[in-house]
Amino acid sequence: MSRAAIKRAERIRAAFQGEAVDSAQEVRKPAPLVLVALGRAVAIEYESDKLNGGGDGTKSTYRHEFAPGDVLATDQDGRTLYVLGPRLRVNSRGIVD
């Protein structure tokens, strides 16, 4: 993984969390050969202590409802889930689309 890619990941996480991060955790995962759609992505709930996107720095549960057209998919091994959407992004507001 290139140093530039790690720096981009650190900037995204810092924007999402609302504070600088020491470093991004590198997770080695080969690029999928193929993705298969499982169905429409409806919503996700996650726990975070983020400061941005409505957070106050304490651990809270957040829910994001996806837009019509967003898809839940998996790779050829069925071990990694992906949420795909044409406008889906992570920024200082959280998960947005």
Phi and psi in degrees as a GROMACS rama.xvg file:
@    title "Ramachandran Plot"
@    xaxis  label "Phi"
@    yaxis  label "Psi"
@TYPE xy
-74.7729  153.532  SER-2
-61.8  -36.0203  ARG-3
-62.9442  -40.1689  ALA-4
-65.1975  -40.3154  ALA-5
-64.5003  -42.0529  ILE-6
-63.1703  -41.3861  LYS-7
-61.5658  -42.5578  ARG-8
-63.2327  -40.8395  ALA-9
-62.9797  -39.1208  GLU-10
-66.4198  -40.6145  ARG-11
-63.9545  -45.6756  ILE-12
-65.3015  -40.1231  ARG-13
-62.9724  -41.2179  ALA-14
-64.4354  -42.5993  ALA-15
-65.31  -45.9625  PHE-16
-76.0976  -26.5203  GLN-17
85.422  14.0054  GLY-18
-156.861  158.967  GLU-19
-67.568  148.622  ALA-20
-112.576  149.982  VAL-21
-63.1681  -48.4138  ASP-22
-166.514  154.493  SER-23
-77.064  143.158  ALA-24
-81.9471  120.124  GLN-25
-80.4748  125.797  GLU-26
-120.662  118.282  VAL-27
-84.7857  117.479  ARG-28
-141.945  118.166  LYS-29
-61.7006  147.727  PRO-30
-61.5936  138.485  ALA-31
-66.8398  144.148  PRO-32
-75.9113  -33.0518  LEU-33
-153.849  148.375  VAL-34
-117.935  141.742  LEU-35
-119.976  130.666  VAL-36
-71.6271  132.665  ALA-37
-99.1312  -26.2673  LEU-38
158.893  -177.331  GLY-39
-70.6905  132.294  ARG-40
-78.7087  120.435  ALA-41
-98.7857  -51.2734  VAL-42
-162.095  160.244  ALA-43
-136.433  143.847  ILE-44
-119.37  137.561  GLU-45
-145.211  157.937  TYR-46
-108.625  133.724  GLU-47
-153.806  155.9  SER-48
-107.012  33.4565  ASP-49
-65.6719  157.37  LYS-50
-100.356  -22.4203  LEU-51
-96.2805  173.147  ASN-52
62.5805  32.079  GLY-53
96.4534  -2.15473  GLY-54
-84.2329  156.715  GLY-55
-120.983  13.0788  ASP-56
92.9039  -9.09947  GLY-57
-96.6965  151.901  THR-58
-64.0826  123.185  LYS-59
-139.232  162.386  SER-60
-99.161  131.705  THR-61
-118.034  148.24  TYR-62
-125.094  131.521  ARG-63
-120.233  123.753  HIS-64
-95.3358  129.192  GLU-65
-82.4845  158.97  PHE-66
-78.267  154.221  ALA-67
-55.942  137.275  PRO-68
99.8006  -17.2213  GLY-69
-73.8442  141.987  ASP-70
-125.658  140.076  VAL-71
-93.703  129.311  LEU-72
-136.787  165.852  ALA-73
-134.425  163.674  THR-74
-85.6557  -177.693  ASP-75
-64.9891  -18.9028  GLN-76
-95.692  -10.7321  ASP-77
68.3407  24.4495  GLY-78
-110.44  -13.2001  ARG-79
-129.75  132.959  THR-80
-97.9434  145.824  LEU-81
-130.451  141.409  TYR-82
-112.15  120.647  VAL-83
-116.159  134.57  LEU-84
-156.388  146.467  GLY-85
-64.5572  -27.1493  PRO-86
-117.668  6.3008  ARG-87
-67.6502  127.571  LEU-88
-145.616  162.872  ARG-89
-118.41  125.574  VAL-90
-148.499  -160.656  ASN-91
-67.2065  -17.1814  SER-92
-86.3736  -10.8385  ARG-93
113.089  -141.467  GLY-94
-87.0963  123.675  ILE-95
-132.433  148.589  VAL-96
